[in-house]
Every structure is written in C-alpha cells, then in structure tokens.
C-alpha cells in the first residue's frame, strides 16, 4: 500500500517541491531548470548503468547530438519548439538503431571506451566536419528563430521552468512504468546474469538494444531542452571531460532506482553551485566525493532515503508489536 | 619525400611516448584486471617534477629521474592504500574509483603548480641530418631509443624473472601460487610500481614536446586507452604494436590532413573494436 502510494505521489511531490523552491528562492530559477533537465539526462544514463550494467564515458555525445538536432532544426527549418524536441528524440532513436548492433555486443569496459571515442568523434564532427552548418566553435545561435507556443510561451525562462517540470513529471511516470514492467525486470536480470537469461530463452541482445535506445532518446531529449534553455549550442557540450559529471550524479543519487537520478542531479549540481562560489576549480572536491560515495554510500542518496524510511517503518512495527503484547 | 620520412620518424617518437605511458594501463588493465585511470596522474606528476627540477638545477636527467621516482612513489601509495582493496570488484567500480583519484591528482596539481601551462626546454638541441635532407631533432631519436630499451626490459622482466612468472601464475590461480609460499601482493606491488615509474618517465620525456598543464593527463588518457584497447588486453606486445600504429596515424595522418592527428586514433579504434572486439593481440577476458 505504502509503496503504491509512493509511486503515484512521488513524482508529484518532487515537482511540487521544485515549485516551492522556485518561489522561495526566485533568483535560483535557472539552477532549478538545469536540475530538471539534468535529471532527465541522468535518468538516461541510469538505464545504462543501473539496469544494463554498462558504464558509458560518452553520454555527452548523445546530449550534444540532441542539442544540435534541435539547434539545426531551429536555425534552418522552423521555429516550432515541440517539433524540435520531437526531432531530437527521433534523431536519438535513429542513432541508437545505427549504433546498437555494434555496441550492444561489446563487453562493458570496451563499451565505455568506444563511447569515449564517440565523444571525441562527435566533437570533431560538430566542430570541423559540419562547420558550414554549425559555425564550429562560435556556436549556433537561434534564440530569435524560436516561435511562440500556445498557452505557455516557453521562450521565457520562467515559463520554460514549468515546461521542463511537466516533461520531468511525464518522464517520471514512464520511467516508473518501465521499472515495474517485465521489461524493466528483464533488463536488471540481464545485468545480473546474461548467460542465464539467454538460457531461459530471452534475447539478451534485443533487451539491451531497447534499453540502450531508451537511454539515448532520454539523453537527446535532455540535449534539446538544454539547447532551448540556452538559445545556442557549441561543441563544448559534447566534450569528453564532462562525461564524469553524469556518472557521478548517477552514483550520488543511487544506481538503478527511479527517483535516484533526480536526487543525484540535485545533489551534484547543488554541490557544484556551492563549491564554485569559493573555488574556481572543483576537480579535487569531485574526486574526493566520488571516492567517499563509492566506498561509504554505494546506494546513493536514494539508498539513504530508503534506509531512513525503513527505519521509521521498523520503529512503527516495533511499536505495534509492543501494543499487541 | 622528406616530409613523409620526417613524419614517420616523428611518429616513432610519438609511439615511444605512447608506449611508455600506456604500459601502466596495459599492466593494470590486462594483467591485474583493474582499470587504473589514475596512471595519468603519474604521467602528469612526472612532467611537473621534471619542470620543477629542471628550473631549479638545470639538469634534465635529474628531472627525468625525479619524475620517475615520484611516479613510482605515487604508484606505491595508490596501490597499497587503495587498489589492493578493489582488485576483486567489478571493472566499472575500479574505473570510477580510479577516475576519482585522477581528479584528485588534477586538483593537487592545480593547488601546487597553478593553472597556467609551464614550458620545458628541450634538453638536447642538436639536429641529426639523414641522407636526402631529412632533419630530425636528436631528442626525438633519444625517445625512440629509450622506449625500445623500456620494451626490452619489461619483456625480460615478464618472461625471464621469477617476478614476471609468479605474476602471470598468480593471475591465473591466486590461491595456488600463494600456497607455494609466494607473496602475491608484494609481486603485484612491485609490478605496479615499475609500470608507474615508466608512466612518470613518459611524462618526463613528453614534457619538452608539449605544454605541461594540469589537463595534460586528460588528453593522454584517451590516447593511452586507445593504445591498450587496440593492442588487446593482457598483451604487452599488443600495446607496443598499437603504439606503433597510432604514432603513425597521428603524425602521418596529421601531415595529410591536420585534424586527423586528434581524431584519427579514435576512428581507428572505433572500427577495430567493431570488427575485432578483443583488440589486435587480446585474449577474451
């Protein structure tokens, strides 16, 4: 009962908390918008890391593909924001169809490095090969080309915040559905023991490919939202050095959980926000934090919350037992 | 014509650096099943220590020795304090842990030496003239010679000494080797320290060729990984062959079209792995 209630109310509570924060700290709205977008990005990575057992050092590549498909759409084809987001998701799907047959046959460590290579190739493509389309390092500016949307004009940051929250809410419910479905469980089973899954008659390759496609589509969705948020994109978005951010956020939040990615995004960006006010370079802090999280809290923030909830529940049970006696 | 011969010899020098730096990764990754990304910290520290000693004493040889020693010391510290605890964990875990160590290393470099890149002067300024007007800086030739010596030494250590034999046996069956009275932890540590020293030496040798900056390890990390992956895990010979190939891709490719120098190695690795997922000389792990 409790769990069911949590699964229905959880996303609403999180979104409501975001709105409360938005009015408590009005000057933090860009930060909160970024938390929303980053959560979707981390959720995508969480599918690879938590459900399929693949660590990717190339998530920024998928993010930048999404951002660039939205940006190129705005710059050359039209101004409809919803269409741009759909274009980004479709491009993600096509990309995963092309890459999955090769990548999903690899062992985890090779997958990691192939993705790191993809990142490098991606930056090269956007910076040099398509320089006539993307303006290379100068970035592609398109804020003026975005058309107004009905009901809520998302071109303004304060409306875009609500738009991101709406997408986050939908993403949460779909993610939860995936987590509970037979598909979600079979993904986790392939992570635990692929040989046994093959033996049981499941097509491991197919399960992995679908999971990979969902992950890529979430990353490109987040990329398109980033592009709309900033109003321009440049190749830096896809740089290799940023790959650790999303991995760390996933770890901080708790790998393989539904709400972990949100807390990971919040925790990571919050920490970055706080540390960067008194330290321009924060690699040292990130490094120390990674090691502490890995060794001490390997179930992340969501694990801590669950443990806390478990303690409360146990305390309550004890009470009832005592009353019964 | 001269331009191609020059590119090929420059490529050999790049291969030398790549081989020295990748050795730590190759041994950690292929033999001990630990993805030691923090090897690039030894590389960066090697370069920085060379810079410091060279600006204090003016001697490059002292600097390179210092870089090697610091690399070895750091390797000893990290292996005994951290890696030993994670040998049996899954690869993903070791990868992220050592990446954390790598980040800490970058942070320490920023605190100690600051953000701006440091220049290191080339220790040998002579130019060797070959037939047909090919001119090669003597320093590049020195790098090739040192890399060849390093390859011979490490092969001798792995195949001829008791340490190498015990190491390979210990990887196959740890309990059995321990039962024979061999302290396998000590052997792991020795091998790791040797590999770290080579990474430090690689940093020291590369210092005059590149700008010594806090992020130099990042650039090298990917190239070193490509070398190890392309060569195949667990094979030092494979690492050497891959370093030779990549050195040519970087320099000859860069002569054909400049952007190939940065992106060429990635393209080579991408297609090699898709066609042959274990690398050129790798065994299936």
Interface residues (C-beta under 8 A of the other chain):
Chain A: X49 X53 X55 X102 X105 X106 X107 X108 X109 X110 X112 X113 X114 X116 X117 X118 X120 X121 X124 X128 X240 X241 X244 X247 X248 X251 X281 X283 X284 X285 X286 X287 X288 X289 X290 X291 X294
Chain B: X29 X35 X91 X92 X93 X95 X96 X97 X99 X100 X101 X102 X103 X104 X105 X106 X107 X108 X110 X111 X115 X215 X218 X222 X225 X226 X229 X259 X262 X263 X266 X267 X269 X270 X273 X274 X277 X285
